[in-house]
Amino acid sequence: MRSQDRTRRITLPRGWVLAALSAAVIATSAMAQMVPQLSGPDGDKMQEVPADPLPKWIIDDIRRMRAYPEQPPIIPHSIDGYQLSVNANRCLSCHKREFSQDAGAPMISVTHYMTREGQMLADVSPRRYFCTACHVPQADKKPLVGSTFKDMSELGVTGAGSE
């Protein structure tokens, strides 16, 4: 067995650990100042803030223009009390193909009767069964973030062949 030479140990200058620890604390506090505040209002963090009242739903039954291509249509009526579970879907009682004409409701898209591979089904596809995953009611509420979106027609773009 070889003997260990204890005279060749690596030694660090005095105060190195203290300097490294100080640098880590300074870097952490600098990064903490750059992170935006994610909590509520300033002041007492534990105070109770009253919740905003629930928005009023727009229930005028007017079909709205879609904001972008392929946007799911919004629900123009109240859905309060609608049962939407694995066993029942109140939406389908009016919007399903066989009931839509009598109910006067728009029929759900044929894409809702297709598998991912494009195979047609006799009933609504299980992946399209929960309507509110894509379709939502419209609330009478000010937008959280302003938008400068402009439709292509507003920008002067015309369709191909329209010259």
N, C-alpha and C positions, 0 to 999 in steps of 0.2 A: 504494500500500500504506500502510495506516495504521500509524503507529508505536505501539508498545505503551507504555502508561504504567506503568512499574514502581513507581511510588510508591503505587499503589492496591491493592497486594497484600493479601490477607487474612492477618493474622498472628494466631497463637494465643498466649495468654499462656504465659510460660515455665513449664515443669513440667507442662503439660497432658498431654503424651504419657505422662509418668511416672505421673501421677495415674490416667489411664485404664487403663494397664497394671496398676497396683496393684489397682484395682477389679475388673478381670477375674480376677486371680489369687485374690482374696478370694472372689469369687462362685463360682469353680470349686471352691475347697476347701470352701466351705459346702455346695455341691451334692453333692460327693463324700462328705460325712459323712452325707447323708440317704439314700444308696443302700444297700439291704441287701446284706450279704455274700453273694456267689454262689459263692465257692470253698469248699473243704473245711474241715476243722477248723483252729482257730487254731494258731499255732506255725509250724513249718517248713513252708512251702508246697510244698516239693519232696519231702517225705517220702512214702514209699509207704504207703498205707493198705490193709490187707487187705480184699478184697471180701467182701460177705456171701455165705453159702452159697446155692446155688440153692434156691428154695422147693420144697416137696413139693407135687405136683399132687394135687388131690382126684380120685380115679379110682374112685369107688364106683358109678358108673352110675346114680345117682339123679337124676331130672330135678328141677331146682330151680325154685322160684317166681321169677318175674321181679320185679325191683325197681321197674320203671316200665312204663307202657304202651308198646308197640312196641319193647321191649328185645329184641335178638336173644338167643335162648337160649344159655346157656353150654355148653361141651363137657364132658360129665360123664365123659369117659374120656381116657386118654393118647393123645396124637397124636405121640409121639416116633417118628421114623422114617417118618412119613407123607410121601409125595411130593406136593407141591403146586406144579405148574409149568404152563406153557402146554400141555405135552403130556400131563400126567397129573394126576388129582385123586383121591386115595385116598378122600376123604370120599364121593364120589359112588358108590363101589362098594357102599356100604350104604344111603345116604340118598336116592339117586335114585329116582324114582317106581317104576320097574320092578323095583328090587332091594330096596326097603325091607321088603316083607312077608316075604320069605324070610330076610332078615338080622335081622328083629325090631327094626329101627331106625326112629325116626320119619322120615316122608317130609319132604323139604324143602318149604317153603311154595310154593303155586302162584304166588306173586309172583316166585319165582326163575325162572319160565318166561315172564316177561313183559318186553316192551320198556318203555322210559320212557313211551311213549305208550299203554301198556296192551294192546298187541297180543300175543296168545298165541303162543308159539314151541313147536316140537317138542322142543327140547333146552334145557338151562339157558342162561339169558342170559349173554353174555360179561361183563356188568358184575356178575354175581352168582357168577362162577366161583371166585374166590379167597375161600374161606370164612372164613379167619382175618382178613380185613379187618374183619369184624363179629363173628364168633363166636370166643370165646377160652376156653381151659381155666381152671378156677378153682384158684388157689393157696391153700394153707393158710398164710396170712400175715396178720399184723396190719395193718389199714388204715393207710395213710400219714397220712390226715387223718380225724379223727373226724367222724361224721355225726349230725345231729339230725333227719334226714328221718323223717317220719311219713306213713304211707299215709292216704288220705282216709277209709278205713273206721275207722282209729284215732282220727280227729278227730271222729267222730260224724256224718259226712256220709252220708246215705242216698241211694239211687238215686231217680230221679223215679218217682212213682207207688207208692212203697213205704209211704206213710203208712197 
